[in-house]
């Protein structure tokens, strides 16, 4: 009897996608984690002379209507988002385990 082997192409692509996605998330975590050490501007510091400034060498992503650095604000938002995502990942399995409804009581013999 001849057995057919499943295509390893799909397995290799899913493994490559998983490695790529994991690497991307780790890179994001590193960039967001060290960004406060590397950025010259605070995300909340306002500058009256840099209101709505376009991207430049001093403000790579420009500034908003209050003169705050947009790159610093985006990376600060990334830290908050990443922290909340990790917190949700830690909480979710516990909530699912504790909030699930009990199995219905079987009356009679179990189904075969």
N, C-alpha and C positions, 0 to 999 in steps of 0.2 A: 504494500500500500504506500502510495506516495503522499507525503505531507508537504504542505505549502507553508513556507516561512513568511511571516508578515514582513512587510517592507520595513527595513531599518531606516529608510529615508525619513519617515515620519518620526521615528524615535530620535534620530539625530537632530532633526529640526526642533523638536520640542525640548530636547536637552540644551541645544544652543540658545533657544529663546529663554529658557530658564536661567542659564548662566549669564546671558546678556542682561536680563531684567534684574537679577540679583546684583550684578556689577554696577548697574545704573543706580539702583537704590543705595548701595554702599557708597558710591561716589557722591550722591546727593547728601547722604548723611555726613560725610567728611566735609564737604564744602559748606554745608549749613552749620556744622559744628565749629569749624575754625573761622568762620566769617567775621565774628566780632573782633578777633585778634588781627585780622588783615585789613579791615575797612578803616579808612581814615575819618569817616563821619559817623556820628551816632544817628540812629534811625529817627529819633524824636527831636533832634536839635534843629531849630528853625534859623534860616538865614534870610534876612530881608533883602540883601543884594543879589540873591540867586533864585528869585521867584520865577517859576516856569522856565528855568534855564534848559536849553537843549542839551543833549549828550555832549560831553566834552572830556578833556583829559582829567579834569578834577572831579566831575560827576559823570561816570560812565553811562548811566541810564537817565541822566537829567535830574530835574527837581520838580516837585509838585507845586501847587498854588501857595503853599506856606514856606517854600524854600527848603523842604526836607529832601534828603538824598533818596531817590527811588530805589537804587540797588540795595542800599542798607535796609530800607523798609521791606523790600521783597524777600531778602534773606532772613529778616526777623520774622516775617510771616511764614516763611518756610520752616523755621525752627518751631513755631507754634503748631503749624499743621502736622509736621512730622511727630512732634511730641504727642499730640492728640491721637494721631493714627496708631502710634505704638501703645498708648494707653487703652484705646478701644480694642486693639488686638489682645491685650492682656485681660481685659474685663470680659469680652464677649464669650469665651468658652465657659467661664464661671457662671455668667448669667444664663446661658443655655442649659447648663447642668442643673442649676437650682430652680429655674422657672419652668421647666418642662412639665407637662401634665403627667400624672401617674398613668401607668398602663391600665386599660380597662380590665375590670375583673371578669375572668372567663367563667361562664356557667356551663358545666358539663365537661365533656371531653374536648381537648384541643383539636383543632383541625389538622388533618394529615396532609 
